[in-house]
Amino acid sequence: MTQKLRIWRVVPTSSAGVQAPTFFVETTEEGRDKAEQSALKQARQRSGLSKFDCWNFNLIKTELRIDKFGRYVKYHQ
């Protein structure tokens, strides 16, 4: 069984529209729905803003891959 690496960009946004600095989260679940739920869970664990009710986490699936040095690079296919 193969695992599909998905890299998500997390944009924390307050109810007033203010955005906090973004960060990336990686998931390897099979279905996209499960991967999105896992990414949201990881985002809430990694950010201290999840303690406040007025902050939401917007997930954006990126077209990035990891090269052999661990950097994120654009995936052109």
ZASERO-456336 format. One record per residue (C-alpha): residue in one letter; x negated, z, y negated. Coordinates in Angstrom, 3 decimals. Each point is the difference from the previous one (the first is absolute). Layout:
+----+----------+----------+----------+
: aa :       c1 :       c3 :       c2 :
+----+----------+----------+----------+
:  A :        X :        Z :        Y :
...
+----+----------+----------+----------+
This chain:
+----+----------+----------+----------+
: aa :       c1 :       c3 :       c2 :
+----+----------+----------+----------+
:  M :    0.000 :    0.000 :    0.000 :
:  T :   -1.425 :   -0.978 :   -3.378 :
:  Q :    0.248 :    2.095 :   -3.112 :
:  K :    0.745 :   -1.603 :   -3.344 :
:  L :   -1.831 :    1.564 :   -2.922 :
:  R :    2.153 :    0.094 :   -3.116 :
:  I :   -1.374 :    1.126 :   -3.336 :
:  W :    2.527 :    1.364 :   -2.489 :
:  R :   -0.503 :    0.545 :   -3.717 :
:  V :    1.721 :    3.203 :   -1.110 :
:  V :    1.247 :    0.222 :   -3.594 :
:  P :    1.208 :    3.508 :   -0.931 :
:  T :    2.713 :   -0.379 :   -2.664 :
:  S :    1.881 :    2.731 :   -1.831 :
:  S :    3.685 :   -0.139 :   -0.859 :
:  A :   -1.015 :   -0.659 :   -3.642 :
:  G :   -1.942 :   -3.115 :    1.066 :
:  V :   -3.507 :    1.424 :   -0.334 :
:  Q :   -2.404 :   -1.187 :    2.708 :
:  A :   -2.825 :    2.057 :    1.473 :
:  P :   -3.195 :   -1.621 :    1.335 :
:  T :    0.560 :   -2.095 :    3.109 :
:  F :   -1.652 :    0.423 :    3.379 :
:  F :   -0.016 :   -1.767 :    3.372 :
:  V :    1.384 :    1.124 :    3.372 :
:  E :   -0.678 :   -1.617 :    3.396 :
:  T :    2.449 :   -0.140 :    2.915 :
:  T :   -0.224 :   -1.444 :    3.528 :
:  E :    3.564 :    0.384 :    1.299 :
:  E :    1.652 :   -2.910 :    1.771 :
:  G :    3.213 :   -0.585 :   -1.953 :
:  R :    0.032 :   -0.444 :   -3.752 :
:  D :    2.709 :    2.642 :   -0.447 :
:  K :   -2.011 :    2.590 :    1.911 :
:  A :   -3.138 :   -0.981 :   -1.903 :
:  E :    1.779 :    0.411 :   -3.337 :
:  Q :    1.307 :    3.442 :    0.980 :
:  S :   -3.481 :    1.027 :    1.125 :
:  A :   -1.528 :   -1.280 :   -3.258 :
:  L :    2.522 :    1.989 :   -2.042 :
:  K :   -0.755 :    3.128 :    2.031 :
:  Q :   -3.755 :   -0.455 :   -0.521 :
:  A :    0.512 :   -0.598 :   -3.723 :
:  R :    1.990 :    3.228 :   -0.341 :
:  Q :   -2.723 :    1.919 :    1.871 :
:  R :   -2.839 :   -1.426 :   -2.090 :
:  S :    1.585 :    0.504 :   -3.421 :
:  G :    0.712 :    3.295 :   -1.693 :
:  L :    2.814 :   -1.646 :   -1.960 :
:  S :    2.242 :    0.167 :    3.064 :
:  K :    0.682 :    3.647 :   -0.873 :
:  F :    2.093 :   -1.118 :   -2.972 :
:  D :    3.445 :   -1.558 :    0.392 :
:  C :   -0.383 :   -2.364 :   -2.959 :
:  W :   -2.821 :   -2.033 :    1.633 :
:  N :    0.681 :   -2.938 :    2.341 :
:  F :   -2.483 :   -2.031 :    2.034 :
:  N :    0.340 :   -3.796 :   -0.100 :
:  L :   -1.690 :   -1.784 :    2.911 :
:  I :   -1.322 :   -3.538 :   -0.374 :
:  K :   -1.340 :   -1.814 :    3.050 :
:  T :   -3.245 :   -1.710 :   -0.952 :
:  E :   -1.787 :   -3.004 :    1.449 :
:  L :   -3.271 :    1.901 :    0.352 :
:  R :   -2.299 :    0.453 :    2.974 :
:  I :   -3.028 :    2.207 :    0.615 :
:  D :   -3.415 :   -1.621 :    0.286 :
:  K :   -2.877 :    1.320 :    2.105 :
:  F :   -1.158 :    2.278 :   -2.845 :
:  G :    3.397 :    1.708 :   -0.367 :
:  R :    0.986 :   -1.770 :   -3.224 :
:  Y :    3.398 :   -1.538 :   -0.655 :
:  V :   -0.144 :   -3.794 :   -0.400 :
:  K :    2.726 :   -2.578 :   -0.566 :
:  Y :    1.294 :   -1.645 :    3.127 :
:  H :    0.605 :   -3.694 :   -0.630 :
:  Q :    2.071 :   -0.997 :    3.046 :
+----+----------+----------+----------+
